[in-house]
Amino acid sequence: MNTKLMAHAKEIGIVLVLVALIVAFSIWTPQFLTVSNFFNIAKQVATSASARSASPSC
């Protein structure tokens, strides 16, 4: 049970860091928060997530 909780906490932490980065970059650069840039970020995150889920865990 504790292992599942830790894995879930890591996933939530990654999402929170991603959201914090998006907010920070949006404040610093107004051009950052555009629809096309949002889709680019989503594509890159999805690619990284699928590659990570396909790789065997150590």
DRENVO-14515 format. One line per field, with one value per residue (C-alpha): residue number from 0; x, y, z. Coordinates in nm, 3 decimals. Example, Ala and Ser with C-alpha at 12.3 -4.5 7.8 and 13.67 -1.06 7.14 Angstrom:
residues 2
i <- 0;1 .
u <- 1.230;1.367 .
v <- -0.450;-0.106 .
w <- 0.780;0.714 .
//
This chain:
residues 58
i <- 0;1;2;3;4;5;6;7;8;9;10;11;12;13;14;15;16;17;18;19;20;21;22;23;24;25;26;27;28;29;30;31;32;33;34;35;36;37;38;39;40;41;42;43;44;45;46;47;48;49;50;51;52;53;54;55;56;57 .
u <- 0.000;0.278;0.454;0.139;0.099;0.458;0.417;0.099;0.270;0.552;0.301;0.118;0.449;0.544;0.210;0.243;0.593;0.466;0.179;0.414;0.649;0.362;0.240;0.591;0.669;0.327;0.398;0.750;0.661;0.305;0.358;0.416;0.049;-0.084;-0.293;-0.022;0.242;0.006;-0.042;0.336;0.388;0.111;0.266;0.608;0.474;0.271;0.575;0.789;0.519;0.465;0.839;0.868;0.579;0.725;1.068;1.124;1.154;1.475 .
v <- 0.000;0.242;0.174;0.261;0.578;0.684;0.615;0.821;1.105;1.108;1.134;1.420;1.594;1.578;1.728;2.005;2.093;2.104;2.334;2.558;2.586;2.674;2.945;3.086;3.099;3.251;3.533;3.598;3.570;3.657;3.482;3.153;3.089;3.045;2.763;2.640;2.643;2.462;2.185;2.163;2.118;1.858;1.661;1.663;1.558;1.279;1.156;1.155;0.983;0.710;0.649;0.630;0.387;0.163;0.140;-0.124;0.008;-0.050 .
w <- 0.000;0.089;-0.243;-0.437;-0.236;-0.307;-0.680;-0.685;-0.497;-0.754;-1.039;-0.869;-0.802;-1.169;-1.271;-1.013;-1.136;-1.495;-1.398;-1.199;-1.498;-1.732;-1.493;-1.445;-1.816;-1.888;-1.645;-1.777;-2.148;-2.256;-2.590;-2.408;-2.334;-2.687;-2.826;-3.062;-2.789;-2.552;-2.811;-2.863;-2.488;-2.471;-2.759;-2.598;-2.259;-2.419;-2.611;-2.298;-2.096;-2.355;-2.385;-2.007;-1.974;-2.246;-2.084;-1.819;-1.468;-1.277 .
//
